[in-house]
Amino acid sequence: MARTYYFPPVVIMEPGAIELIAPEIKRMNVKKALVVTDKVLVEAGIVQDVLNVLDGAKVPYALFSDVKPNPTVTNVNAGLQALQENECDFVVSIGGGSPQDTAKGIAILATNPGDLRDYEGVGKTANKSLPIVAINTTAGTASEATINYVITDEERKLKMVIVDPNCLATVAVNDPVLMLKMPKSLTAATGMDALTHAIEGYTTAGASRFTDLFNLEAIKAISSSLRQAVEDGDDLDARDVMAYGQFVTGMGFSNGGLGIVHSMAHQLGGFYDLPHGVCNAILLPYVTAFNADAVGDRLKDVAQAMGVDTSRREPKEINIMAIDAIKKLSKDVGIPAGLKEIGVKEEDFSELADLALADICTGGNPKCPTKEDVIAIYKAAF
């Protein structure tokens, strides 16, 4: 069956990448940027590094730095108001998934009428967003590369997943120098988020030969570099490999889909305002175990990509080895052992399961889960 794949038209990567954004902006024939970011990155000086490039190129801009860790519809609307009041005609996003997703929402609403809730789901906008120069600062979500974004609906206490080719960034930038200031906990959480994308993207029902190339490559890159990136945040080589790994899996899962790890993690984030990467990391081995009998030899490929020797082993044993490798990496980088440790309540499992089954990512899972299955996974990960 023929398929359509979506990728950013311009990709700038490797150390020093932000110095190359100015000529790309000039080619876009735009006038003024809304710089979308958060206060943590402003205080860390990372935003100023980018603003210096814009100043040097004489690119006018207004700064919107009120992005929340789990951005909301209200947050996006505030950014849209800032864009309109300052007469900006393109967006420069600086940050990880939260600023990137917020920027997508702002840029989409600038060219499409109505409320962001109108566009929940797949491909519901009519018009391309304003141009976006997406500068990533974490090796995690790959939002700078994808056609997906996630925004919390405060009224329903859930994360809306929006899949829309019209939100794709015009220029995607990964400069590992900007990632050197990331703390250990954030490096670990975002790194495990990226690993979840790669493993789930490789085993999802929507995987193809094309997306497999990206996701397997990402599993190898992340598994080989995440421990070192967490241990020594100033190791530019480790940061570079992590930036590469999270980006290539972004191109993979964006074009193949995900599964119930993300369906379940989205609800935890919307319900308790928890870090998405940590939720993914805790759930990943238990969902992988649930899916093991439905993915053929793919967990063997995952195990080998993570450096596990699977020679002379039976398939069921190999599946266990793959799951154990995921658990070990998660433990080695300091991810909490279970959902209880991060404040999840067992009495909420039934409601969380209902929400997870309604999440768009569930449709990509290789094995169709029931409500009882989802509750059992939450309990196993508790």
Residue pairs with C-beta under 8 A, 6 or more apart in sequence:
3 208
3 210
3 255
5 210
5 255
6 147
6 165
6 168
6 254
6 255
7 145
7 168
7 251
7 255
8 134
8 144
8 145
8 168
8 169
8 170
8 171
8 172
9 170
9 171
10 24
10 170
10 171
10 172
11 145
11 171
11 172
11 173
11 174
11 247
12 20
12 21
12 24
12 171
12 172
12 173
12 174
12 175
13 173
13 174
13 175
13 243
13 244
13 247
14 174
14 175
14 176
14 240
15 175
15 176
15 177
15 236
15 240
16 175
16 177
17 173
17 174
17 175
18 49
18 50
18 53
18 135
18 173
18 175
18 177
18 178
19 53
21 50
21 53
21 92
21 133
21 135
21 171
21 173
22 53
22 54
22 56
22 57
22 59
24 133
24 170
24 171
25 33
25 54
25 57
25 59
25 90
25 133
25 171
26 57
28 90
28 131
28 170
30 89
30 90
30 131
31 60
31 89
32 59
32 60
32 61
32 62
32 86
32 87
32 88
32 89
32 90
33 54
33 59
33 60
33 61
33 62
33 88
33 90
33 91
33 92
33 133
34 61
34 62
34 64
34 79
34 82
34 83
34 86
34 88
34 90
34 91
34 92
34 106
35 47
35 50
35 51
35 54
35 61
35 62
35 63
35 64
35 65
35 91
35 92
35 93
35 94
36 64
36 67
36 79
36 91
36 92
36 93
36 94
36 95
36 99
36 102
36 103
36 106
37 47
37 63
37 64
37 65
37 67
37 93
37 94
37 95
37 99
38 65
38 66
38 67
38 68
38 69
38 95
38 98
38 99
39 65
39 66
41 47
41 65
41 94
41 95
41 99
41 137
42 48
42 63
42 65
44 181
45 181
46 94
46 137
46 178
46 181
47 63
47 65
47 94
49 178
50 92
50 94
50 135
51 61
51 63
54 61
54 92
61 88
61 92
62 82
62 83
62 86
62 88
64 78
64 79
64 82
64 83
66 75
66 78
66 79
67 75
67 79
67 95
67 98
67 99
67 102
68 75
68 98
69 98
69 273
69 275
70 98
70 152
70 159
70 269
70 270
70 273
70 276
71 98
71 101
71 102
71 105
71 151
71 152
72 151
72 152
72 153
72 154
73 115
73 116
73 117
73 151
73 152
73 153
73 154
73 160
74 154
75 102
75 151
76 102
76 105
76 106
76 109
76 116
76 151
77 109
77 116
79 102
79 103
79 105
79 106
80 105
80 106
80 109
80 110
82 88
83 91
83 106
83 110
83 130
84 110
89 130
89 131
90 107
90 130
90 131
90 132
90 133
90 170
91 103
91 106
91 107
91 130
91 131
91 132
91 133
92 132
92 133
92 135
93 99
93 100
93 102
93 103
93 104
93 132
93 133
93 134
93 135
93 144
93 169
94 135
94 137
95 135
95 136
95 137
95 138
96 136
96 137
96 138
96 140
96 141
96 143
96 190
97 138
97 140
97 141
97 143
97 150
97 193
97 276
100 134
100 136
100 141
100 143
100 144
100 149
101 141
101 143
101 149
101 150
101 151
102 151
103 132
103 134
104 129
104 132
104 143
104 149
104 162
104 167
104 169
105 116
105 149
105 151
105 162
106 130
107 129
107 130
107 131
107 132
107 167
108 116
108 119
108 125
108 129
108 164
108 166
108 167
109 116
110 129
110 130
111 125
111 127
111 128
111 129
111 130
112 119
112 125
112 126
112 127
112 129
112 166
116 151
116 160
116 162
117 153
117 160
118 124
119 125
119 162
119 164
120 153
120 160
120 161
120 162
121 161
121 162
121 163
121 360
122 163
122 164
122 360
123 163
123 164
123 165
123 166
124 162
124 164
125 164
125 166
125 167
127 166
128 166
129 166
129 167
131 170
132 167
132 169
132 170
132 171
133 169
133 170
133 171
133 173
134 143
134 144
134 169
134 171
134 172
134 173
135 144
135 173
135 175
135 178
136 142
136 143
136 144
136 172
136 173
136 174
136 175
136 178
136 243
136 247
137 178
137 179
137 182
138 179
138 182
138 186
138 187
138 190
138 246
139 176
139 179
139 187
139 190
139 191
139 194
139 229
139 239
139 242
139 243
139 245
139 246
140 189
140 190
140 191
140 193
140 194
140 246
140 277
141 190
141 193
141 194
141 246
141 250
141 276
142 194
142 197
142 246
142 247
142 249
142 250
142 251
142 253
142 254
143 149
143 250
144 169
144 172
144 173
144 174
144 247
144 250
145 169
145 172
145 247
145 250
145 251
145 254
146 168
146 250
146 251
146 253
146 254
147 163
147 164
147 165
147 167
147 168
147 254
148 161
148 162
148 163
148 164
148 254
149 162
149 164
149 167
150 159
150 160
150 161
150 162
150 266
150 276
151 159
151 160
151 162
152 158
152 159
152 160
152 269
152 270
153 159
153 160
153 270
156 270
157 270
157 271
158 266
158 267
158 270
158 271
158 355
159 266
159 267
159 269
159 270
161 262
161 266
161 359
161 360
161 361
163 360
172 247
174 243
174 244
174 247
175 243
176 236
176 239
176 240
176 242
176 243
177 236
177 239
179 187
179 239
179 242
179 243
180 233
180 234
180 236
180 239
181 233
182 190
182 233
183 233
184 230
184 233
184 334
185 334
187 226
187 229
187 230
187 233
187 242
187 333
188 226
188 230
188 277
188 281
188 333
188 334
188 335
189 275
189 276
189 277
189 278
189 281
189 335
190 246
190 277
191 222
191 226
191 229
191 230
191 242
191 246
191 277
191 333
192 226
192 277
192 278
192 280
192 281
192 284
192 329
192 330
192 333
192 335
193 246
193 276
193 277
193 280
193 281
194 218
194 222
194 242
194 245
194 246
194 249
195 218
195 219
195 222
195 223
195 226
195 281
195 284
195 326
195 329
196 261
196 262
196 277
196 280
196 281
196 284
197 215
197 218
197 246
197 249
197 250
197 252
197 253
197 258
198 215
198 216
198 218
198 219
198 222
198 245
198 249
198 252
198 253
199 215
199 219
199 284
199 288
199 302
199 326
200 253
200 258
200 259
200 261
200 262
200 284
200 287
201 207
201 211
201 214
201 215
201 249
201 252
201 253
201 256
201 257
201 258
202 211
202 212
202 215
202 216
202 219
202 252
202 298
202 301
202 302
203 259
203 288
203 291
203 295
203 298
203 299
203 302
203 366
204 253
204 256
204 257
204 258
204 259
204 364
204 365
204 366
205 257
205 259
205 363
205 364
205 365
205 366
206 256
206 257
206 364
207 215
207 256
207 257
208 255
208 256
210 255
211 251
211 252
211 253
211 255
211 256
212 252
213 252
214 248
214 249
214 251
214 252
215 248
215 249
215 252
215 253
215 256
216 301
216 305
217 245
217 248
218 245
218 246
218 248
218 249
218 252
219 249
219 302
219 305
219 306
220 245
220 305
220 306
221 241
221 242
221 244
221 245
221 248
222 242
222 245
222 246
222 249
223 305
223 306
223 307
223 325
223 329
224 241
224 307
225 237
225 238
225 241
225 242
225 245
226 242
226 329
226 333
227 329
227 332
227 333
228 235
228 238
229 235
229 238
229 239
229 241
229 242
230 333
230 334
232 238
233 239
256 364
257 361
257 363
257 364
258 361
258 364
259 287
259 291
259 361
259 362
259 364
259 365
259 366
260 287
260 290
260 356
260 361
260 362
260 365
260 369
260 374
260 377
261 280
261 283
261 284
261 287
262 280
262 359
262 361
263 356
263 357
263 359
263 360
263 361
263 362
263 365
264 279
264 283
264 287
264 352
264 356
264 374
264 377
264 378
265 276
265 279
265 280
265 283
266 276
266 355
266 356
266 359
266 361
267 352
267 355
267 356
267 359
268 274
268 279
268 339
268 344
268 352
269 275
269 276
269 279
270 355
271 348
271 352
271 355
272 342
272 343
272 344
274 342
274 343
274 344
278 335
278 336
278 342
279 339
279 342
281 330
281 335
282 330
282 335
282 336
282 337
282 338
282 339
282 342
282 381
283 339
283 377
283 381
284 326
284 330
285 323
285 326
285 327
285 330
286 377
286 380
286 381
287 377
288 299
288 322
288 323
288 326
289 319
289 323
289 380
290 367
290 369
290 373
290 377
291 365
291 366
291 367
292 299
292 319
292 323
293 367
294 366
294 367
295 366
297 315
299 318
299 319
299 322
299 323
300 310
300 315
300 318
300 319
300 322
302 322
302 325
303 310
303 318
303 321
303 322
303 325
304 310
306 322
306 325
306 326
306 329
307 325
308 321
308 322
308 325
310 318
310 321
313 321
331 337
336 342
338 381
338 382
339 378
339 381
339 382
340 346
340 382
344 378
344 382
346 379
346 382
349 375
349 378
349 379
350 371
350 375
352 374
352 378
353 371
353 374
353 375
353 378
354 371
356 362
356 374
357 369
357 371
357 374
362 369
369 377
